[in-house]
Amino acid sequence: MPKSKGRKKPSKQRYQLHPHRKQRTKGSPRWYAPLMLVVMGAGVAIIVWNFLQPSDVFKAGYMWLGLGLIAGGFFGISFWK
């Protein structure tokens, strides 16, 4: 008596319209990381410079500018590859 082939088991993967392809990611240019460090350093320098000014010249705008540059540097460095 011949052996039966049996029922095929369904595949565990779902049907995919497009097969997964490895995507090549481009690395960041060589100048990108140093630029972000310079931006963060400029923010720190602006804040320190603001604190070294006489107390009647202290401006809150320079503080926000420095903090914005530091935050922009952190945001930019998060996309570095």
Beta strands, then each sheet from edge to edge (+ up, - down):
end
